[in-house]
Amino acid sequence: MLSNNQIATVIERIEKMEDEKAAVALDISEIYKGAKGNGLDVKILKKIVAMRKKPQHEREREQTILDLYLAAVEGFEKTPLGEYAACVEIEV
């Protein structure tokens, strides 16, 4: 059984790490704000960050399934979403 002092120490360590986590989250938020201010698409940046966390084989598997599902949507290009996607210019 842990002593009260040991329990308090564990709680204090967790609280300290939670504070540090909040500070890092704020820093990341500021980076995204700066990127947006420079004309970057934050939504896309977040997708890229999430993708890079995954192993290559998992990314390839997801892309294959996405391509398969898109191909299964008959006449996708003729839908309002498909027409919009075809005419949108992506700025880099």
N, CA and C of each residue as an Amber inpcrd file, in Angstrom:
protein
   276
   0.8440000  -1.1830000   0.0000000   0.0000000   0.0000000   0.0000000
   0.8880000   1.2440000   0.0000000   0.5160000   2.2140000  -0.8100000
   1.2860000   3.4450000  -0.8780000   0.9300000   4.3580000   0.2800000
   1.9230000   5.1190000   0.6970000   1.6830000   6.0840000   1.7710000
   0.9910000   7.3220000   1.2020000   0.4350000   8.1070000   2.0970000
  -0.2100000   9.3550000   1.6730000   0.7750000  10.2530000   0.9320000
   2.0090000  10.2720000   1.3860000   3.0460000  11.0940000   0.7590000
   3.3200000  10.6240000  -0.6710000   3.3590000   9.3060000  -0.8700000
   3.6070000   8.7640000  -2.2050000   2.4360000   9.0800000  -3.1450000
   1.2300000   8.9680000  -2.6380000   0.0550000   9.2780000  -3.4390000
   0.0640000  10.7540000  -3.8340000   0.3770000  11.6160000  -2.8620000
   0.4290000  13.0550000  -3.1340000   1.4900000  13.3630000  -4.1850000
   2.6180000  12.6740000  -4.1220000   3.6910000  12.8800000  -5.0920000
   3.2360000  12.4900000  -6.4950000   2.5390000  11.3630000  -6.6040000
   2.0400000  10.9250000  -7.9110000   1.0580000  11.9550000  -8.4680000
   0.1370000  12.4210000  -7.6300000  -0.8430000  13.4170000  -8.0600000
  -0.1550000  14.6960000  -8.5130000   0.8350000  15.1460000  -7.7820000
   1.5620000  16.3670000  -8.1340000   2.2870000  16.2220000  -9.4620000
   2.8640000  15.0490000  -9.6940000   3.5450000  14.8020000 -10.9640000
   2.5590000  14.8430000 -12.1240000   1.4020000  14.2320000 -11.9280000
   0.3730000  14.2400000 -12.9690000  -0.0850000  15.6610000 -13.2440000
  -0.3320000  16.4260000 -12.2010000  -0.7720000  17.8180000 -12.3680000
   0.2710000  18.6390000 -13.1100000   1.5350000  18.4230000 -12.7910000
   2.6150000  19.1510000 -13.4770000   2.6240000  18.8080000 -14.9690000
   2.4740000  17.5150000 -15.2750000   2.4660000  17.0940000 -16.6750000
   1.2420000  17.6380000 -17.4000000   0.0980000  17.7030000 -16.7340000
  -1.1110000  18.2810000 -17.3400000  -0.8830000  19.7560000 -17.6780000
  -0.2220000  20.4870000 -16.7760000   0.1000000  21.8940000 -17.0410000
   1.0180000  22.0270000 -18.2500000   2.0250000  21.1480000 -18.3210000
   2.9540000  21.1810000 -19.4520000   2.2390000  20.8290000 -20.7480000
   1.3200000  19.8640000 -20.6860000   0.5540000  19.4630000 -21.8640000
  -0.2910000  20.6360000 -22.3660000  -0.9110000  21.3630000 -21.4340000
  -1.7250000  22.5230000 -21.8180000  -0.8640000  23.5970000 -22.4780000
   0.3480000  23.7930000 -21.9490000   1.2540000  24.7920000 -22.5240000
   1.6780000  24.3920000 -23.9340000   1.9670000  23.1150000 -24.1500000
   2.3490000  22.6360000 -25.4760000   1.1720000  22.7810000 -26.4400000
  -0.0400000  22.4500000 -25.9820000  -1.2230000  22.6010000 -26.8320000
  -1.4130000  24.0570000 -27.2480000  -1.1630000  24.9720000 -26.3360000
  -1.2660000  26.3940000 -26.6570000  -0.2110000  26.7920000 -27.6910000
   1.0060000  26.2850000 -27.5210000   2.0760000  26.5610000 -28.4940000
   1.7070000  26.0480000 -29.8810000   1.1540000  24.8370000 -29.9380000
   0.7530000  24.2630000 -31.2260000  -0.3410000  25.1150000 -31.8520000
  -1.2800000  25.5510000 -31.0450000  -2.3570000  26.4120000 -31.5300000
  -1.7990000  27.6970000 -32.1340000  -0.8040000  28.2650000 -31.4940000
  -0.1760000  29.4870000 -32.0090000   0.5220000  29.2280000 -33.3430000
   1.1310000  28.0750000 -33.4880000   1.7880000  27.7270000 -34.7600000
   0.7500000  27.6440000 -35.8680000  -0.3830000  27.0000000 -35.5750000
  -1.4500000  26.9120000 -36.5780000  -1.9950000  28.2950000 -36.9320000
  -2.1460000  29.1640000 -35.9430000  -2.6220000  30.5230000 -36.2140000
  -1.6460000  31.2610000 -37.1300000  -0.3550000  31.0990000 -36.8620000
   0.6550000  31.7220000 -37.7110000   0.6180000  31.1780000 -39.1290000
   0.4210000  29.8660000 -39.2360000   0.3450000  29.2410000 -40.5620000
  -0.8620000  29.7710000 -41.3220000  -1.9820000  29.8890000 -40.6250000
  -3.1910000  30.4230000 -41.2600000  -2.9600000  31.8630000 -41.7030000
  -2.2850000  32.6340000 -40.8680000  -1.9660000  34.0180000 -41.2130000
  -1.0740000  34.1240000 -42.4340000  -0.3170000  33.0780000 -42.7140000
   0.5420000  33.0450000 -43.8970000  -0.1440000  32.3940000 -45.0980000
  -1.4500000  32.1480000 -44.9640000  -2.2100000  31.6350000 -46.0930000
  -2.2910000  30.1250000 -46.2040000  -1.8170000  29.4020000 -45.2170000
  -1.8930000  27.9430000 -45.2740000  -3.2470000  27.4710000 -44.7740000
  -3.6880000  26.3330000 -45.2730000  -4.9550000  25.7370000 -44.8820000
  -4.7070000  24.8670000 -43.6470000  -5.1900000  25.3200000 -42.4990000
  -4.9400000  24.6450000 -41.2300000  -5.5620000  23.2540000 -41.2140000
  -6.7290000  23.1080000 -41.8000000  -7.3990000  21.8100000 -41.8380000
  -6.5180000  20.7820000 -42.5490000  -5.9170000  21.1950000 -43.6440000
  -5.0340000  20.3070000 -44.4010000  -3.7630000  20.0150000 -43.6070000
  -3.2080000  21.0290000 -42.9610000  -2.0150000  20.8110000 -42.1370000
  -2.2850000  19.7710000 -41.0510000  -3.4420000  19.8610000 -40.4180000
  -3.7950000  18.9050000 -39.3590000  -3.9560000  17.4940000 -39.9250000
  -4.5050000  17.4000000 -41.1330000  -4.6270000  16.0910000 -41.7710000
  -3.2500000  15.4960000 -42.0630000  -2.3480000  16.3370000 -42.5270000
  -0.9970000  15.8630000 -42.8320000  -0.3030000  15.3940000 -41.5580000
  -0.4320000  16.1470000 -40.4900000   0.1790000  15.7630000 -39.2110000
  -0.3880000  14.4150000 -38.7620000  -1.7130000  14.2490000 -38.8670000
  -2.3430000  12.9850000 -38.4710000  -1.8720000  11.8360000 -39.3650000
  -1.7530000  12.1000000 -40.6670000  -1.3010000  11.0620000 -41.5970000
   0.1230000  10.6210000 -41.2840000   0.9860000  11.5930000 -40.9690000
   2.3940000  11.2770000 -40.7330000   2.6030000  10.4660000 -39.4490000
   1.6030000  10.4550000 -38.5860000   1.6820000   9.6440000 -37.3640000
   1.4640000   8.1640000 -37.6640000   0.8350000   7.8810000 -38.8020000
   0.4950000   6.5080000 -39.1610000   1.6250000   5.8730000 -39.9560000
   1.7670000   4.5600000 -39.8530000   2.7570000   3.8670000 -40.6850000
   2.3830000   3.9620000 -42.1640000   3.3780000   3.8890000 -43.0200000
   3.1750000   4.0080000 -44.4640000   2.1400000   3.0130000 -44.9630000
   2.2050000   1.7570000 -44.5140000   1.2680000   0.7480000 -45.0120000
  -0.1720000   1.0830000 -44.6300000  -0.3770000   1.6960000 -43.4900000
  -1.7260000   2.0850000 -43.0790000  -2.2430000   3.2460000 -43.9350000
  -1.3570000   4.2040000 -44.2390000  -1.7540000   5.3210000 -45.1090000
  -2.1160000   4.8110000 -46.4990000  -1.3120000   3.8870000 -47.0180000
  -1.5760000   3.3290000 -48.3420000  -2.8920000   2.5580000 -48.3540000
  -3.1540000   1.8040000 -47.2950000  -4.3980000   1.0460000 -47.1920000
  -5.5950000   1.9970000 -47.1970000  -5.5310000   3.0520000 -46.4030000
  -6.6200000   4.0220000 -46.3500000  -6.8270000   4.7030000 -47.7030000
  -5.7440000   5.0460000 -48.3770000  -5.8570000   5.6920000 -49.6900000
  -6.4870000   4.7510000 -50.7010000  -6.1150000   3.4760000 -50.6500000
  -6.6880000   2.4830000 -51.5540000  -8.1890000   2.3620000 -51.3330000
  -8.5960000   2.2960000 -50.0710000 -10.0220000   2.1870000 -49.7620000
 -10.7610000   3.4530000 -50.1860000 -10.1710000   4.6090000 -49.9380000
 -10.7850000   5.8650000 -50.3600000 -10.9720000   5.8880000 -51.8710000
  -9.9390000   5.5060000 -52.6080000 -10.0340000   5.4690000 -54.0730000
 -11.1220000   4.4980000 -54.5250000 -11.2100000   3.3480000 -53.8760000
 -12.2180000   2.3530000 -54.2120000 -13.6200000   2.8970000 -53.9770000
 -13.8290000   3.5230000 -52.8360000 -15.1440000   4.0770000 -52.5100000
 -15.5200000   5.2050000 -53.4650000 -14.5520000   6.0580000 -53.7950000
 -14.8450000   7.1440000 -54.7350000 -15.2070000   6.5960000 -56.1160000
 -14.5080000   5.5500000 -56.5450000 -14.8060000   4.9400000 -57.8370000
 -16.1890000   4.3090000 -57.8280000 -16.6350000   3.8540000 -56.6600000
 -17.9430000   3.2100000 -56.5460000 -19.0910000   4.2140000 -56.6180000
 -18.7820000   5.4740000 -56.3810000 -19.8300000   6.4920000 -56.4380000
 -20.0560000   6.8390000 -57.9120000 -21.1180000   6.2870000 -58.4430000
 -21.4010000   6.4510000 -59.8670000 -21.6810000   7.9050000 -60.2100000
 -20.9690000   8.3960000 -61.1680000 -21.1890000   9.7540000 -61.6330000
 -20.7860000  10.8160000 -60.6260000 -19.8070000  10.5480000 -59.7950000
 -19.3950000  11.5050000 -58.7620000 -19.1060000  12.8770000 -59.3580000
 -18.4820000  12.9100000 -60.5250000 -18.1260000  14.1860000 -61.1420000
 -19.3540000  15.0090000 -61.5050000 -20.4990000  14.3690000 -61.6530000
 -21.7070000  15.0680000 -62.0680000 -22.5490000  15.5520000 -60.8890000
 -22.1330000  15.2300000 -59.6960000 -22.8500000  15.7090000 -58.5120000
 -22.3850000  17.1300000 -58.1940000 -23.1600000  17.8810000 -57.4150000
 -22.7140000  19.2300000 -57.0410000 -21.3380000  19.2260000 -56.3690000
 -21.0840000  18.2580000 -55.5160000 -19.7830000  18.1890000 -54.8510000
 -18.6730000  17.8880000 -55.8510000 -18.9480000  16.9680000 -56.7640000
 -17.9580000  16.6330000 -57.7860000 -17.6550000  17.8000000 -58.7060000
 -18.7010000  18.5330000 -59.0940000 -18.5110000  19.7030000 -59.9430000
 -17.7080000  20.7770000 -59.2140000 -18.0080000  20.9610000 -57.9430000
 -17.2640000  21.9380000 -57.1530000 -15.7940000  21.5360000 -57.0580000
 -15.5550000  20.2640000 -56.7670000 -14.1780000  19.7800000 -56.6310000
 -13.3920000  19.9640000 -57.9220000 -14.0620000  19.8070000 -59.0410000
 -13.3840000  19.9330000 -60.3280000 -12.9830000  21.3600000 -60.6610000
 -13.7220000  22.3390000 -60.1120000 -13.4410000  23.7210000 -60.4860000
 -12.6630000  24.4920000 -59.4180000 -12.4240000  23.8950000 -58.2630000
 -11.7060000  24.6000000 -57.1880000 -10.2200000  24.5950000 -57.4890000
  -9.6180000  25.7590000 -57.3630000  -8.1690000  25.8690000 -57.5330000
  -7.5190000  25.7490000 -56.1840000  -6.5180000  24.9280000 -56.0850000
  -5.7900000  24.7520000 -54.8380000  -4.5550000  25.6330000 -54.8850000
  -4.4600000  26.5560000 -53.9280000  -3.2840000  27.4290000 -53.8540000
  -2.2360000  26.7960000 -52.9730000  -1.0190000  26.8380000 -53.4180000
   0.0770000  26.2630000 -52.6400000   0.9880000  27.3450000 -52.1460000
